[in-house]
Amino acid sequence: MKKRFSAAAIIFAEILIFAVVSWSQDIEVNLKVLSASIVRVEGRFLNGNLKQSKRNWTFLRSIAGADNLGARISDFSLTDEQGRIVSFKKLIDGEYLADGEANSFQYQINLKPLPNAATLAHVSWLKDEQGILMLDDLLPQFFGDKQPISAKVKLDLPSEWKIISSEKISNDNIFLVKSIEKAVFAVGKNWRGQEISNLNLVISGEWQFTDAEAAKVAGEIFDEYLKLFGEIPAEKAQIFLHRFPKETKFGRWEAETRGTNLMIASSAMPFKTLSLQRLHEQLRHELFHLWIPNNLALTGNYDWFYEGFTVYQALRLGIAKNQIRFEDFLDTLSQAYNLDNFQSQKLSLIESSKNRWSGASNQVYARGMLVAFLCDLAILKQSRGKRSINDIFRGIYQKHRVPNESADGNAVILKTLNNYSELNLIIANYVQGTENINWKTDLESVGIEEEGEKSSIKLNVKTKLSGKQKDLLDKLGYNNWRKISEKSK
């Protein structure tokens, strides 16, 4: 059932005064929009948890390919508990060393959209009376006795602007944020929303599809992953779907799922059917992240699994929901294989994940997806179709979901995969090692063949298939469109 947001979910911001101190929060912050892209930030410490931060002041310098973020900061100043100015030395853009302990901080930050469109789902921006504010790149990087860092946040915006966020609102319309690292706010005039299942869908701009159609797609995909994992994430998820805030080439999109916030920046598609297919593709990938990795108690760079395997799972769900053809599935695998073969200097997937944002993202996604396919195929073969890669996802989630004890992601995933003896060589050769993907025997077992050579191969289903091959293809979704057609008759 869909319904419009209540007043508690969408509020019109008014000029806000500094809040009464809440000792349950670590810091108190006021964000005031001064112009089209400039925000004034004023804040202070509320308790002693962040003493380490009072001399060393560092802002997020890079994230997801967005570099030199510290250059957005200007007019930085500090004061102590008595209101006296604390002098400091600027080391580089976004890094300052104070001469003494400071209790309050002030500065301006320029949120003009960055030139690189690939960054615009990952960093804060403000343009044309609209924006996305992410506290992690707006505030200094605090370090204290506990994680995460909490905050009492006031937004001082033009009177006609809306604020949409999943963060809790106090009685005086101030947001009480549990983790500044995960907090996201949509601000501005052109935002509208619908509530579906355990999701809030927030949209701006005009699209080929209606808001109701977008909500239906989001709800169906969410329900599929709910069946897989058996429970919903702890908090209600928020999906922010918007146009790129700058001119961007046709058909491009970027996305990030931060905590329970999904940010999707997308350009236009020519037809309604293509627009809905693109939305389905975006949400199949990003909604999966609500469970893996965002609700796992795992740490470290195991992007090869939670990105590469998610790409594969999104393809499998696309087939299951009849959104893509099996031919599309094979074409995507072919492209990934060709891309992996094209790499002149291969890194292991473990190393690639460490270097994801400095040139190794293709290996993380392409090779990670290929490994997921080989793992799925091996498990299906070994179990005669009784188990699949879904058992991997479900097992990892059930054992390592929050609030279980924190553990290293790579160690956990490798141990889990190696518990399946049929996966040992796949993991040794293609995850920990740098071997070229040699999958001819694997493809033959399922009735798929290669055409072409080296970096230009194409996969096709063979004309003549054995009974076992037909059964495995069926498990991969080869005949899914027939099943759906029969049900609809």
PyMOL commands that set and color helices and strands:
alter all, ss='L'
color gray80, all
select helices_A, chain A and resi 48-54+69-72+117-119+135-138+211-229+272-288+303-320+326-342+349-354+356-358+361-383+389-400+409-418+421-431+440-445+454-456+467-476+480-488
alter helices_A, ss='H'
color red, helices_A
select strands_A, chain A and resi 3-4+10-12+27-33+38-45+56-58+73-79+88-92+95-98+104-110+125-127+130-134+151-156+162-164+168-169+175-177+184-188+192-196+199-203+237-243+253-258+261-266+298-299+407-408+448-451+458-461
alter strands_A, ss='S'
color yellow, strands_A
deselect
rebuild
show_as cartoon
